[in-house]
Amino acid sequence: MTPRWHGWGITILRIVTGTIFLLSGVEKLFIMGPHIFTELIVELGSPSPLAVATGGSLVELLCGLALVVGLFTRWFCVPLALLMLGDILFIHWSNGFFQHNNGYEYALLRFTATVVLIFTGPDKAALDTTLGPRKAPGFSSVPR
């Protein structure tokens, strides 16, 4: 049996994770501008750094917004998880674990949050819940 507040805990995780991704995308696209992030991607030897930087920033922005409102949560967490896995392996890994050395600590936390949401879904206060398939009264999805 699920504890009474479990769903709200997942909801808070979804909204905060989405907000972090959304604001990160906003910063890269509109505050810093994609050129600064592109310079980092150039250093990594990417064949098309502007496309990678812009695409990654758009993924953060759009998927982050989807998480905040709880729209297709599981689906939008997949590109975010892959983005964070790439961030860990290609950008932060060589710096070690700790964030103060530009390590992968923070990216690992964001990766883990998206993986948890892939497994749990959006839970409470989400468009997924509102727009999802309706069940007939008295119908239980729990197998007996």
N, C-alpha and C positions, 0 to 999 in steps of 0.2 A: 504494500500500500504506500502511496506517495504522501509524504508529509504535506500538511495544509499549505505551507508557504513555499514549497518547492517551485511551483510554477512562477511565482513572483520573483524568485531568485534568478531563474533562467531569463525572465523578462528584463530584469535589471542588467544582467550580463549582456543580453542582446542589444539593448538601447545604448549602454555605455560603450560597448565594442563598436557598434555602428557609428556612434558619435566620434570616437577616436579616428576611425578610418575616414569618415566624412571630412573632418577638419584637417586631417593630414592631406587629403586630396585637394581641398580648398587651398591650403598653404602652398602646395607644390605647383598648382596651376595658376593661382591668382595673386598670391602674396609674394613668394620668391620668384615665381615664373618658372616654366619648364626648363629654361636654359641652365639654371644652376644644377638641377637634378640631372640634366643631360650630361653635364661635365663629369659627374660621378660615374655615369654609365659609360662614358668614353674611356675613363681610366680602367674600367673592367674589360675593355676590349670588345664591346658589343658591336655587331656589324651595322646595326641601325639604332644608334643611341637615342635619337629624338623620338622615334616611334616607341621604343621601350619605355622611355621616361614618361612620355605623354600617355601611353596606354596604361602603364602602371598607376599613374596618378588618376586617370579616369576610372579605373577599376576601384580604387580606394573611394573616390567621390561617389560614384553611382551605386556601388554595392553597399557602401557605408550608409547611404541614404535609405536604401531598401531595408537594411537591418533596423534602422531607427524606427521605421513605420511597420516593420514585420512583414514585408512582402517577399514571398518566395525565399524565405530565410535559408533553408537548406541549400538551395541552388546557388544563391548569391554568396554563400560562405565558401563554396568550392574554389572559385577564382581567388578569393581573399586568402584562403589557406595556402594555395599554390604560390601566390605572390609572396606571402610571408616565408614559405619554405625557400624560395629563391633568394629572398632577402637575407635569410640566415646563411645559406650556403655560399652565395656569391658576393655578398657585401660585408657581412659582420663576422663570419666564421674565423677568419684569420686574426681577428682582434681579440679572440677569447670570449668568455662568457659575459663579463661584467659590462654594464651599460656605460659606466664612466670611462671606459677605454674604447667606446663605440663597438662593444661586443654584441652578441646576439640575445642577451637577456630579455629585452623589451620585445623584440621580434618573436621570440619563442613564446612569450606570454600572449601576444596577439594571434599567433598560429594556434596555440592551444585553445583559446577562446573560440576561434572559428570552427575548430574540429568539434568541440563540445556542442556548439550550435548545430553542426551538421547532424550529430547523433540525436539531439534533443528536440530540435525544431524551435519555433518562436515562443511557444507557450502563451501566456496571457497578453492582453492588450495589443494584438497584432492583426494586421489586415489578413494574414494567412488564416487566422482563426475566424474572422468575420466572413471572409469570402470562401472558406472551405466548404466541402460537401456537407449538406444538411443531413442529419440523422432523424429517422422517424422517432416519435415519442416512445420511450420505453426500450429503444434499441440499444443494446450494449455491444461495444466492440471487443469486450473481453471474452475470450473463448471459455466455454464451460465444459 
